[in-house]
Amino acid sequence: MLGFQSIATARVILGGIEMIHMMRKGQAKYARNSRPSLAAQFDLLAA
């Protein structure tokens, strides 16, 4: 792995990883609604 190019990219990547972990544990804003799938929740966040 080459590492992160800047602090800003590290913050974005690690924030996304943390959000995926929160969605899996049901702690994210969209995870409380059982209708959207994990992929749909990710699409909502990426938009």
PDB file with SEQRES, HELIX, SHEET and CRYST1 records, atoms N, CA, C and O in Angstrom:
SEQRES   1 A   47  MET LEU GLY PHE GLN SER ILE ALA THR ALA ARG VAL ILE          
SEQRES   2 A   47  LEU GLY GLY ILE GLU MET ILE HIS MET MET ARG LYS GLY          
SEQRES   3 A   47  GLN ALA LYS TYR ALA ARG ASN SER ARG PRO SER LEU ALA          
SEQRES   4 A   47  ALA GLN PHE ASP LEU LEU ALA ALA                              
HELIX    1 AA1 ILE A    7  LYS A   25  1                                  19    
HELIX    2 AA2 TYR A   30  ARG A   32  5                                   3    
HELIX    3 AA3 LEU A   38  ALA A   46  1                                   9    
CRYST1    1.000    1.000    1.000  90.00  90.00  90.00 P 1           1          
ATOM      1  N   MET A   1       0.840  -1.169   0.000  1.00  0.00           N  
ATOM      2  CA  MET A   1       0.000   0.000   0.000  1.00  0.00           C  
ATOM      3  C   MET A   1       0.890   1.239   0.000  1.00  0.00           C  
ATOM      4  O   MET A   1       1.879   1.297   0.730  1.00  0.00           O  
ATOM      5  N   LEU A   2       0.548   2.199  -0.796  1.00  0.00           N  
ATOM      6  CA  LEU A   2       1.348   3.407  -0.927  1.00  0.00           C  
ATOM      7  C   LEU A   2       1.029   4.456   0.136  1.00  0.00           C  
ATOM      8  O   LEU A   2       1.807   5.391   0.321  1.00  0.00           O  
ATOM      9  N   GLY A   3      -0.079   4.325   0.825  1.00  0.00           N  
ATOM     10  CA  GLY A   3      -0.448   5.312   1.826  1.00  0.00           C  
ATOM     11  C   GLY A   3      -1.351   6.385   1.243  1.00  0.00           C  
ATOM     12  O   GLY A   3      -1.702   6.352   0.063  1.00  0.00           O  
ATOM     13  N   PHE A   4      -1.712   7.313   2.070  1.00  0.00           N  
ATOM     14  CA  PHE A   4      -2.583   8.407   1.654  1.00  0.00           C  
ATOM     15  C   PHE A   4      -1.741   9.542   1.097  1.00  0.00           C  
ATOM     16  O   PHE A   4      -0.632   9.797   1.566  1.00  0.00           O  
ATOM     17  N   GLN A   5      -2.281  10.221   0.090  1.00  0.00           N  
ATOM     18  CA  GLN A   5      -1.558  11.329  -0.537  1.00  0.00           C  
ATOM     19  C   GLN A   5      -1.617  12.593   0.306  1.00  0.00           C  
ATOM     20  O   GLN A   5      -0.710  13.423   0.254  1.00  0.00           O  
ATOM     21  N   SER A   6      -2.700  12.739   1.095  1.00  0.00           N  
ATOM     22  CA  SER A   6      -2.826  13.931   1.936  1.00  0.00           C  
ATOM     23  C   SER A   6      -3.713  13.610   3.127  1.00  0.00           C  
ATOM     24  O   SER A   6      -4.359  12.563   3.175  1.00  0.00           O  
ATOM     25  N   ILE A   7      -3.732  14.513   4.070  1.00  0.00           N  
ATOM     26  CA  ILE A   7      -4.584  14.355   5.248  1.00  0.00           C  
ATOM     27  C   ILE A   7      -6.056  14.365   4.838  1.00  0.00           C  
ATOM     28  O   ILE A   7      -6.865  13.636   5.413  1.00  0.00           O  
ATOM     29  N   ALA A   8      -6.399  15.172   3.863  1.00  0.00           N  
ATOM     30  CA  ALA A   8      -7.792  15.273   3.418  1.00  0.00           C  
ATOM     31  C   ALA A   8      -8.291  13.950   2.847  1.00  0.00           C  
ATOM     32  O   ALA A   8      -9.405  13.530   3.161  1.00  0.00           O  
ATOM     33  N   THR A   9      -7.493  13.287   2.018  1.00  0.00           N  
ATOM     34  CA  THR A   9      -7.928  12.005   1.465  1.00  0.00           C  
ATOM     35  C   THR A   9      -7.988  10.932   2.542  1.00  0.00           C  
ATOM     36  O   THR A   9      -8.862  10.066   2.500  1.00  0.00           O  
ATOM     37  N   ALA A  10      -7.085  10.973   3.493  1.00  0.00           N  
ATOM     38  CA  ALA A  10      -7.126  10.012   4.601  1.00  0.00           C  
ATOM     39  C   ALA A  10      -8.405  10.189   5.403  1.00  0.00           C  
ATOM     40  O   ALA A  10      -9.039   9.209   5.793  1.00  0.00           O  
ATOM     41  N   ARG A  11      -8.781  11.431   5.648  1.00  0.00           N  
ATOM     42  CA  ARG A  11      -9.995  11.718   6.414  1.00  0.00           C  
ATOM     43  C   ARG A  11     -11.233  11.193   5.686  1.00  0.00           C  
ATOM     44  O   ARG A  11     -12.116  10.612   6.317  1.00  0.00           O  
ATOM     45  N   VAL A  12     -11.307  11.387   4.378  1.00  0.00           N  
ATOM     46  CA  VAL A  12     -12.459  10.942   3.596  1.00  0.00           C  
ATOM     47  C   VAL A  12     -12.548   9.416   3.576  1.00  0.00           C  
ATOM     48  O   VAL A  12     -13.620   8.854   3.806  1.00  0.00           O  
ATOM     49  N   ILE A  13     -11.437   8.750   3.305  1.00  0.00           N  
ATOM     50  CA  ILE A  13     -11.428   7.288   3.226  1.00  0.00           C  
ATOM     51  C   ILE A  13     -11.767   6.670   4.577  1.00  0.00           C  
ATOM     52  O   ILE A  13     -12.611   5.777   4.656  1.00  0.00           O  
ATOM     53  N   LEU A  14     -11.126   7.131   5.626  1.00  0.00           N  
ATOM     54  CA  LEU A  14     -11.375   6.559   6.953  1.00  0.00           C  
ATOM     55  C   LEU A  14     -12.776   6.887   7.456  1.00  0.00           C  
ATOM     56  O   LEU A  14     -13.377   6.089   8.176  1.00  0.00           O  
ATOM     57  N   GLY A  15     -13.297   8.045   7.088  1.00  0.00           N  
ATOM     58  CA  GLY A  15     -14.675   8.380   7.441  1.00  0.00           C  
ATOM     59  C   GLY A  15     -15.665   7.448   6.753  1.00  0.00           C  
ATOM     60  O   GLY A  15     -16.659   7.047   7.358  1.00  0.00           O  
ATOM     61  N   GLY A  16     -15.407   7.099   5.499  1.00  0.00           N  
ATOM     62  CA  GLY A  16     -16.270   6.168   4.781  1.00  0.00           C  
ATOM     63  C   GLY A  16     -16.220   4.776   5.377  1.00  0.00           C  
ATOM     64  O   GLY A  16     -17.249   4.110   5.488  1.00  0.00           O  
ATOM     65  N   ILE A  17     -15.041   4.332   5.758  1.00  0.00           N  
ATOM     66  CA  ILE A  17     -14.909   3.012   6.381  1.00  0.00           C  
ATOM     67  C   ILE A  17     -15.666   2.978   7.705  1.00  0.00           C  
ATOM     68  O   ILE A  17     -16.359   2.006   8.004  1.00  0.00           O  
ATOM     69  N   GLU A  18     -15.532   4.034   8.489  1.00  0.00           N  
ATOM     70  CA  GLU A  18     -16.240   4.099   9.769  1.00  0.00           C  
ATOM     71  C   GLU A  18     -17.751   4.112   9.562  1.00  0.00           C  
ATOM     72  O   GLU A  18     -18.486   3.499  10.336  1.00  0.00           O  
ATOM     73  N   MET A  19     -18.223   4.808   8.519  1.00  0.00           N  
ATOM     74  CA  MET A  19     -19.666   4.838   8.241  1.00  0.00           C  
ATOM     75  C   MET A  19     -20.179   3.461   7.872  1.00  0.00           C  
ATOM     76  O   MET A  19     -21.276   3.088   8.289  1.00  0.00           O  
ATOM     77  N   ILE A  20     -19.418   2.689   7.099  1.00  0.00           N  
ATOM     78  CA  ILE A  20     -19.827   1.319   6.757  1.00  0.00           C  
ATOM     79  C   ILE A  20     -19.934   0.484   8.022  1.00  0.00           C  
ATOM     80  O   ILE A  20     -20.881  -0.288   8.171  1.00  0.00           O  
ATOM     81  N   HIS A  21     -18.990   0.623   8.927  1.00  0.00           N  
ATOM     82  CA  HIS A  21     -19.054  -0.124  10.192  1.00  0.00           C  
ATOM     83  C   HIS A  21     -20.280   0.281  10.998  1.00  0.00           C  
ATOM     84  O   HIS A  21     -20.936  -0.573  11.596  1.00  0.00           O  
ATOM     85  N   MET A  22     -20.595   1.563  11.022  1.00  0.00           N  
ATOM     86  CA  MET A  22     -21.766   2.025  11.758  1.00  0.00           C  
ATOM     87  C   MET A  22     -23.052   1.506  11.128  1.00  0.00           C  
ATOM     88  O   MET A  22     -23.988   1.147  11.844  1.00  0.00           O  
ATOM     89  N   MET A  23     -23.112   1.459   9.788  1.00  0.00           N  
ATOM     90  CA  MET A  23     -24.313   0.943   9.125  1.00  0.00           C  
ATOM     91  C   MET A  23     -24.508  -0.528   9.450  1.00  0.00           C  
ATOM     92  O   MET A  23     -25.636  -0.964   9.678  1.00  0.00           O  
ATOM     93  N   ARG A  24     -23.432  -1.297   9.474  1.00  0.00           N  
ATOM     94  CA  ARG A  24     -23.537  -2.721   9.794  1.00  0.00           C  
ATOM     95  C   ARG A  24     -24.031  -2.953  11.212  1.00  0.00           C  
ATOM     96  O   ARG A  24     -24.745  -3.921  11.477  1.00  0.00           O  
ATOM     97  N   LYS A  25     -23.646  -2.058  12.130  1.00  0.00           N  
ATOM     98  CA  LYS A  25     -24.055  -2.195  13.523  1.00  0.00           C  
ATOM     99  C   LYS A  25     -25.414  -1.551  13.796  1.00  0.00           C  
ATOM    100  O   LYS A  25     -25.928  -1.646  14.911  1.00  0.00           O  
ATOM    101  N   GLY A  26     -26.000  -0.898  12.790  1.00  0.00           N  
ATOM    102  CA  GLY A  26     -27.293  -0.256  12.960  1.00  0.00           C  
ATOM    103  C   GLY A  26     -27.228   1.080  13.661  1.00  0.00           C  
ATOM    104  O   GLY A  26     -28.229   1.513  14.232  1.00  0.00           O  
ATOM    105  N   GLN A  27     -26.092   1.750  13.643  1.00  0.00           N  
ATOM    106  CA  GLN A  27     -25.926   3.017  14.336  1.00  0.00           C  
ATOM    107  C   GLN A  27     -26.013   4.224  13.410  1.00  0.00           C  
ATOM    108  O   GLN A  27     -26.074   5.358  13.883  1.00  0.00           O  
ATOM    109  N   ALA A  28     -26.019   4.003  12.124  1.00  0.00           N  
ATOM    110  CA  ALA A  28     -26.032   5.111  11.175  1.00  0.00           C  
ATOM    111  C   ALA A  28     -27.449   5.656  11.020  1.00  0.00           C  
ATOM    112  O   ALA A  28     -28.426   4.977  11.339  1.00  0.00           O  
ATOM    113  N   LYS A  29     -27.545   6.862  10.537  1.00  0.00           N  
ATOM    114  CA  LYS A  29     -28.833   7.535  10.362  1.00  0.00           C  
ATOM    115  C   LYS A  29     -29.783   6.704   9.502  1.00  0.00           C  
ATOM    116  O   LYS A  29     -30.949   6.538   9.859  1.00  0.00           O  
ATOM    117  N   TYR A  30     -29.308   6.184   8.385  1.00  0.00           N  
ATOM    118  CA  TYR A  30     -30.162   5.439   7.466  1.00  0.00           C  
ATOM    119  C   TYR A  30     -30.304   3.977   7.881  1.00  0.00           C  
ATOM    120  O   TYR A  30     -31.172   3.282   7.352  1.00  0.00           O  
ATOM    121  N   ALA A  31     -29.500   3.500   8.789  1.00  0.00           N  
ATOM    122  CA  ALA A  31     -29.553   2.091   9.184  1.00  0.00           C  
ATOM    123  C   ALA A  31     -30.747   1.792  10.069  1.00  0.00           C  
ATOM    124  O   ALA A  31     -31.128   0.629  10.206  1.00  0.00           O  
ATOM    125  N   ARG A  32     -31.345   2.798  10.671  1.00  0.00           N  
ATOM    126  CA  ARG A  32     -32.503   2.568  11.533  1.00  0.00           C  
ATOM    127  C   ARG A  32     -33.717   2.130  10.736  1.00  0.00           C  
ATOM    128  O   ARG A  32     -34.571   1.409  11.252  1.00  0.00           O  
ATOM    129  N   ASN A  33     -33.803   2.550   9.501  1.00  0.00           N  
ATOM    130  CA  ASN A  33     -34.899   2.147   8.630  1.00  0.00           C  
ATOM    131  C   ASN A  33     -34.516   0.828   7.988  1.00  0.00           C  
ATOM    132  O   ASN A  33     -33.534   0.753   7.250  1.00  0.00           O  
ATOM    133  N   SER A  34     -35.287  -0.212   8.264  1.00  0.00           N  
ATOM    134  CA  SER A  34     -34.912  -1.541   7.782  1.00  0.00           C  
ATOM    135  C   SER A  34     -35.168  -1.743   6.288  1.00  0.00           C  
ATOM    136  O   SER A  34     -34.708  -2.738   5.728  1.00  0.00           O  
ATOM    137  N   ARG A  35     -35.875  -0.847   5.636  1.00  0.00           N  
ATOM    138  CA  ARG A  35     -36.176  -1.025   4.214  1.00  0.00           C  
ATOM    139  C   ARG A  35     -34.953  -0.946   3.306  1.00  0.00           C  
ATOM    140  O   ARG A  35     -34.742  -1.860   2.509  1.00  0.00           O  
ATOM    141  N   PRO A  36     -34.140   0.104   3.392  1.00  0.00           N  
ATOM    142  CA  PRO A  36     -33.014   0.149   2.445  1.00  0.00           C  
ATOM    143  C   PRO A  36     -31.943  -0.894   2.781  1.00  0.00           C  
ATOM    144  O   PRO A  36     -31.611  -1.122   3.945  1.00  0.00           O  
ATOM    145  N   SER A  37     -31.431  -1.499   1.754  1.00  0.00           N  
ATOM    146  CA  SER A  37     -30.345  -2.463   1.943  1.00  0.00           C  
ATOM    147  C   SER A  37     -29.051  -1.717   2.230  1.00  0.00           C  
ATOM    148  O   SER A  37     -29.001  -0.490   2.147  1.00  0.00           O  
ATOM    149  N   LEU A  38     -28.018  -2.452   2.563  1.00  0.00           N  
ATOM    150  CA  LEU A  38     -26.723  -1.836   2.827  1.00  0.00           C  
ATOM    151  C   LEU A  38     -26.223  -1.089   1.593  1.00  0.00           C  
ATOM    152  O   LEU A  38     -25.660  -0.001   1.710  1.00  0.00           O  
ATOM    153  N   ALA A  39     -26.426  -1.669   0.416  1.00  0.00           N  
ATOM    154  CA  ALA A  39     -26.015  -1.012  -0.825  1.00  0.00           C  
ATOM    155  C   ALA A  39     -26.808   0.277  -1.052  1.00  0.00           C  
ATOM    156  O   ALA A  39     -26.245   1.278  -1.494  1.00  0.00           O  
ATOM    157  N   ALA A  40     -28.104   0.259  -0.755  1.00  0.00           N  
ATOM    158  CA  ALA A  40     -28.933   1.449  -0.921  1.00  0.00           C  
ATOM    159  C   ALA A  40     -28.514   2.543   0.047  1.00  0.00           C  
ATOM    160  O   ALA A  40     -28.515   3.720  -0.312  1.00  0.00           O  
ATOM    161  N   GLN A  41     -28.155   2.167   1.275  1.00  0.00           N  
ATOM    162  CA  GLN A  41     -27.684   3.136   2.257  1.00  0.00           C  
ATOM    163  C   GLN A  41     -26.393   3.776   1.776  1.00  0.00           C  
ATOM    164  O   GLN A  41     -26.214   4.986   1.912  1.00  0.00           O  
ATOM    165  N   PHE A  42     -25.498   2.982   1.217  1.00  0.00           N  
ATOM    166  CA  PHE A  42     -24.240   3.521   0.712  1.00  0.00           C  
ATOM    167  C   PHE A  42     -24.494   4.485  -0.439  1.00  0.00           C  
ATOM    168  O   PHE A  42     -23.834   5.520  -0.534  1.00  0.00           O  
ATOM    169  N   ASP A  43     -25.445   4.157  -1.316  1.00  0.00           N  
ATOM    170  CA  ASP A  43     -25.789   5.051  -2.420  1.00  0.00           C  
ATOM    171  C   ASP A  43     -26.325   6.381  -1.899  1.00  0.00           C  
ATOM    172  O   ASP A  43     -26.017   7.435  -2.456  1.00  0.00           O  
ATOM    173  N   LEU A  44     -27.131   6.339  -0.827  1.00  0.00           N  
ATOM    174  CA  LEU A  44     -27.639   7.571  -0.239  1.00  0.00           C  
ATOM    175  C   LEU A  44     -26.519   8.440   0.289  1.00  0.00           C  
ATOM    176  O   LEU A  44     -26.563   9.664   0.164  1.00  0.00           O  
ATOM    177  N   LEU A  45     -25.514   7.813   0.878  1.00  0.00           N  
ATOM    178  CA  LEU A  45     -24.391   8.561   1.418  1.00  0.00           C  
ATOM    179  C   LEU A  45     -23.495   9.118   0.324  1.00  0.00           C  
ATOM    180  O   LEU A  45     -22.935  10.204   0.470  1.00  0.00           O  
ATOM    181  N   ALA A  46     -23.359   8.381  -0.768  1.00  0.00           N  
ATOM    182  CA  ALA A  46     -22.463   8.789  -1.844  1.00  0.00           C  
ATOM    183  C   ALA A  46     -23.073   9.908  -2.698  1.00  0.00           C  
ATOM    184  O   ALA A  46     -22.355  10.624  -3.397  1.00  0.00           O  
ATOM    185  N   ALA A  47     -24.375  10.048  -2.637  1.00  0.00           N  
ATOM    186  CA  ALA A  47     -25.040  11.063  -3.471  1.00  0.00           C  
ATOM    187  C   ALA A  47     -24.800  12.466  -2.997  1.00  0.00           C  
ATOM    188  O   ALA A  47     -25.297  13.416  -3.602  1.00  0.00           O  
TER     189      ALA A  47                                                      
END                                                                             
